Amino acid sequence: MRDRQVFDGNAKGWQAVQLLGARPRLSGKASYTVTCTGHEPGYDGVNPLPVDPPAKPIRAAVSVSATPSSYSGSCPAKVDFAATLQVSRVPARVAYQWIDSDTGEGAIQYASSAPVGRAAVLSRPR
């Protein structure tokens, strides 16, 4: 799962991903700081688990990172967010949503894994 935000001015916050379902899970928060220098616009831009046998429920884990986690320079500035989803077996379908400190909860989305691997990186629609 991936997300990118563009900041037109100074910003500080975090992003996380919440897995939904019978056992909801929340990733750790990926913190970020953007410090703009020079001309600033006159507006605010809004802008591995063990394998489980088939009889057991699927377990899922997710982690999020921000790149760069800190920025200082001219704006607009981009911060990329990447979430890696892992499941205990495939095939699997997992409900999740992005959550960030600025806009709150995003839309519920679904990740489906093919039987070729137990980890996936997916994009966040804009």
C-alpha positions, 0 to 999 in steps of 0.5 A: 500500500502506498500513499504520497502527500504534497505539502505547500507549507510547514507540516508535521504529523503521522500516517498509519494503516488499520486492518479491519475485520474480526481482529482489527490491527493498527500499524505503528505511526510513521511520523513526518516533518516538513519545514519549508524555506524561502517563499511560502504560498499564502494558503494552506494546501489540503491536500514475516508471519508464520504460515498457518494451516488452512483450518486456522483464521488468517492473521495479518500484520502491517507496517508503515514508513514515511520517506523522507521522514523529515524534510527542510527546503523549498515547497511544495514537498512530497512525502511518500508513505509505504505500507507492507501487508503480510498475511499468514497464508494465501489466498487472502483478502484483507480489509484496511484503511489509511489513517492520518493525523491531518485528515483522519480515516480514509475509505475502506479498501481491500487487498487480495493476495495471489497464491504466489506470496504472503506480503504485498505493497499496494497503492492508496487511491487518490 
